[in-house]
Amino acid sequence: MKRDISDLLDAYVEEDLNLEDGTPLSPSRIKELTMKQITEKKTGRRRIHIRVLAAAAVIAALSASALAVNYVLGAGTLFRDVFQKDGKELTDTQVAVMDQMGKTFEGGVTSGGTTMTPIAALADEHVYYLRLRIEAPEDVVLPDLDPDVDGYYQLFGNQGPEEKMTLDTSAYQSYGYGINLEWLPDSDPTDNVKEVVIRYTAQPGTDLNFNDGVSKLLTIHGLWIQSLYKEYTQILSGEFAFDIGMYYESKVLSPDCTDAVWKNETYGYTNALERLELSPLSIYWEFQSTVEENDWVLPGVGPLQIVLKDGTVFWPESRQSSGVPSEEDRGGNLEDPRFDPANYVSDTYVTRYEDYEVFDQPLDLTRVDYVQYGEIRIPVSAE
């Protein structure tokens, strides 16, 4: 299954967009906001010139290093503010986990007077995070934008292939992915620098793997502002290409799921876990079900919990309370009168499903005690 990145971008970047409220900026106003906010050139600024491009595109070979451009920090510190939200502090061990599995880089690409520099990355099989630094020419200001008035920064436009942000997945027979862009808080919104975290999530059931060492060329053609009515105005242009597929590894735990079954009492079907994997970034599962294919009920895996050695429920946060989660939880099913178990529930396992969920914060695998699946406790050992 092949899906183009352009089919997925809108749904991941502006999920809360309200077209009823606010007055969007016109393209001329956007240009005035960005291109005409010129400041005096600052003396003493240390600019980053990795290399100036004469050709239209250059691939930056990202070399794994303990020293990122302008940073003497590990990946854990560089991603701390990405995962540390809503007053939820990361522990030192969580930062250490990201340091161990993440990578920092040397090198960037300069094109059209703009430099884009990968700073750090984290990846497992299913999810990939890239922290990217964008430095415009010194006489261009990249201000903070009010999303309710000004719109959003984007790494793509809408005027054809030459404005797309693309990821080369030609090495895979089947692939699909979603993208989310998170623009990081700016300590100086009057300068020419912005940083963004690009998050890729793989479509379950495809061959795409973010930490298999296979080359994946990410190409960006500039920086745009997308107005509330999805009008795109390009403010920086160039061609920036990075191979983001190399150098990643992530420890994965695969606890024994033998005899881990759960019955949905609402519909009468039974699920049996076949495979369970825990990484510091996500949880993945495969299961069989006695529900036959139908138009009304798609069986979720069932109630899963990750419990730490101190008794804390690490995931999901909505089930921090004591007791076994409700049977609808994780199953995603509310009673549907059109579903007749007599017609759609078999005595044997007839369907197979797989899925995963990305954690809000990194998981220290050494602290995991067990996974609770309904009434079944699945021991987990990091040794």
N, C-alpha and C positions, 0 to 999 in steps of 0.2 A: 504494500500500500504506500503510495507516494503522495505526500501533501506538501504544497508549497508554503513557504513561510508567510507569504502575504495573506494566505487564508486564515492565519491564526493571530496575527499581530494585534488587530483591533480589540479582540476579545480579551486580551491579557493586559493591555496597557491602560485602558480607560473603563474599567468595569463599573465605576460609579458615576459615569458621565450622565448629566441631566441636561437634556437639550431644551428644557422648558425655562430654566433659570439663567440669569446673567446675560450680559450683552457682550458678544464675542468681538474681538478686535478684527478690524479689516486687515487685509494683507499689508496695506500701506502703513497702518498703525503698528503692526508687528515689526516691520522693517525699521520704523522710527524708533521703536523700543529697543531694538537690538543693535542694528548696524550704525545708528547715529549716536549711540551712547559712547562717544569717543572720550578717552581720558588722555592726559599728558603722559608721554612715555616716561616710565619710572626708571630712574637711574639706579644702578646697583641690583636690579632684578636678575636672578640667575635663571636664564632660560634654558630649556632642555632641547637641544638640537641633536637628535640621535642620528638622523641622516636626512638630507634634503633630496626629494625625489625629482628626477628629470623625466622619468617614465610615468605613465598613467597609474601604474599600480606596482607595489613592491610587497613581497611577502616578508613579514618580520618573523624570523625564526626565533621563537621564544626559548631562551636558555634558562633552565632552572637555576636559581641562585639564591643565596641567603640575603642578597642585597637587592631590593627593588629600587627603581629610579626615585631619587629624592626621599627614600625611606630606608631606615635601618631597622626594620620591623619584620616580624614573622607574619605568616598568613592569618594566624589566630587574632593578632592585634588588629590587623587590617580589616578583618571581617567582624570584629567585636560589635561595632556600632550597627552592623546590618542585622544581627540576630538579637541584640540587646534593645528591646523595645518595651513600651508600656510599663516601665519601671522594673522590668525583669532582668536582673543582673546576671551575667555569665560568671561561672566559677572559674578559678584558675585552671582546673582540670579540663573544662570545656574549651578554653582557649588553647590549652596544650594539645588537645585532640585535633583542632584545626591546624595548629602548627605542624603536627606530625603528618597529616594527610594533605595539607595544602601546599601550594607552591607560590613563590614570588619570582619576579622576572626582571631581566635587564633588556632594554631595547624597546623601541617604538617605531612608528612610521610618521614621517612628515610629508604632507602633500598639500599644495595650495596654501602654504603658510601656516597650516594647522598641524599640530602633533597629537596623535592618539597613542597612548602608552598603556598597555596592560600592566597592572600593578600586582595583582594576586589572583589566584583561582583556587576553587574547591570543587571536587567532583566525586560522585560515585557512579554506579551504572545508570542511574535514573535521572539525576539532577546535576546541573553544572552551574557554578557561579563564577563570573568574571568581573573583577573590579577594574574599571577602565577610566583613565584620566584623559580629559580633553583640554588641550591648551590652544586657544585661538591666537591669531596674531595679536601683538601687544596693544594695538590701537582699537581692538574690538572688545567690548564689554559683554560678558555673559551674565545678565542680571538674574536674580531670583524671579520666578514667574508665579503669579497668583492663579492657581488652576481654575478658580471660579470666574476669572476675568480674562486672563492672558492666554490660557491654554497650557500646553505641555511641551517640553523638549522631547524630540524624537530622533532616533537614529535612522530614519527612513522617510521618504516622501511618498507621493501617490501618482507620480507622472511616468510610470513605466518601469521596466527592469533596471534602468540605469539609476534609479533612486531606491531600489530595494536593499535591505540588509539581508544578506544571504549566508547560509551555512552549507558548505559542500558535504553532502551525505551520500555521494555517489558510490562509496565503498560498500553500502548496505543494500540488500535486495528489497527490504521494506523499512520504512521509517516514517515518523511523524513526530512533531514536537510543538510545544507551546513556548512562548517567550513572555517574560515580564521585565520591565525596566524600572529600576528604583533609583531616582536621583538623590544623591546623598546631600545632607545639610552642608551649606556653603559658608565657611567662616568669613569670606570676603566676597559678597555678591557684587562688588564694584570692579572685580578684576576679570581676567580673561580665561579663567579655569573653572571647569565643572567636572565632577566625578559621578559615575553611574555604575550600578551593579546590574549586569545582564544575567538573568536566570533562565536557563533552558530546562525544560522538563520533557522527557521522552514519552512518547505514546506507548502505553502498555501493549504487549503483543507484537511489537516490531523488533527488528534486529538492532536498532540504534542503541549504542552503548557509549557513555561519555568517558569512561576510564579504561578503555581497552587498548590504548596506545595507537589507534588508527588515526591517520591524518584527517583533520576537519578544518577546512579553510573558512574563516569568518571574514566577510568583506563588507565594509561600511563605506558609504559614498558621501558622508557629510553629516551635518546637523540641521534639523528643521525645528520649527515651532508649529504644533498642530493646534488650531483654534478650537473653540467649543463646538463649532459646526464642521470640524474636520477639514478645514482649509489649511493647507501646508505651505509654509514659507521657508525656503532654504536660507540659512544664515551663514553656514560654512560649507565649503565644497572641497572635494579631494577624493582620493581613493586609498583606503586603508585596509590591508589584508593581514590577517594573523592566523597562524596554524594553532588552534586551541586544543588539538586532539592528543597531544603528547604529554608524557611525564606524570600522569596521575595514577594513584593507587589508593585503594581504600580497604581497610579491614572489614570483612563481612562475617557475621556469625549466622550459622544455619542450625538452629536447634532441631532436635528430633520431634517431628510432628505425628509420629505413629499413634493411632487411636485418638487423635484430636478431632472430635466431631461435635457438632452443635445442631440442635433441631429448632427450627422456627415454628413455634406453637401456633402462630396466627394462620399460617398456610400449610403446615404439616410437612414441609420438606426438610431434608437433612443435608448439611454441608460437612465435608471432610477435608481438613487441611492436608495438602500434599507437600507444600514447601513454604518455608518461612525464612526470611532473611532480614537481619538487622545490620544497618551500617550507621555510622555517626550522623548521616544526613537523612535517612529514610528507612521505612519499613516496607518490605515487599512480601506478597503472599500469592500462592496458587491454591485453588481448592476445587473439588468436585462437588456437584450438587445433584439431588434427585429431582429438581425442577426441570421440566422439559421447556424448550424454547416456546415463548408465548408473548403476547402483546401487552401484558399487564404487569407482570411481576418479574423483575430482574433480581436474582438473589444477590445480596451483598454477602461479604465474607462471614459476617456475624460479629459478636462483641469481642473485640480484642483490646487488651491493655498491656502496656509495658510497665512492669513494677520493678523499682530499684531495691537494693539491699537494705535501705533504711525504711522501706515500706511505702515510699513516695510513688505515686502513679505518674510516671514521666509523660506518657502519651496514652490517649489524648487528654488534653487539659480539661475538657468538658466533663471528664469522668473521674475527677479527683476525689469525689466522695466515696465512702466505703460501700462495699457491696458489689455484686455482679451487675454490669450494665443491662439495661433493658434489651429485649430480644430485637426490637426494631433498630436500636442503635447499631451502627455499622452495617445493618442490613438495608437501610434506606427504604423500607417498605411500610406503607400504611395500608390498612385493610382495604382491599378493592373487591367489591361485590361481583365484578365480572370474572374474577379468577375462581375457577372450580377445581379444588385439589383432586377431585376424582378424575378429572380429565388431564391434569398437567403435572401431577406428582407421581413419580415412578417408584417402584420397589428397589431399583438399582440406581447407581450414579450414572447419569446420562449426559451431563454437560460439564464443561471445565472452564474456569475463569481465572484471570490473573489481574492484579492491580497493585498499586503502591501508594503511599502517602509520604509527603515530605514533611520533616519536622520543622517546627518554628525555631528551635534551638538545637545545637549539636548534642548528640548523645555520647556520653562516655560509656563505652561498651563494658568496661571493667566494673561498672557500678550496677549492671543489670542483674537481677536475681531470677526473674521468670517472666513469661508472657502468659497472661490469663486469657483463655479462650472459652467463653461461656463458663461452665463449671470445671473445665479442665485446666490444670496448671502445667505449663511447659517449661521445664528448667532451662536456664541459659548459663553457659559457662564461657568466659572470655579466654580461657587457657587452652 
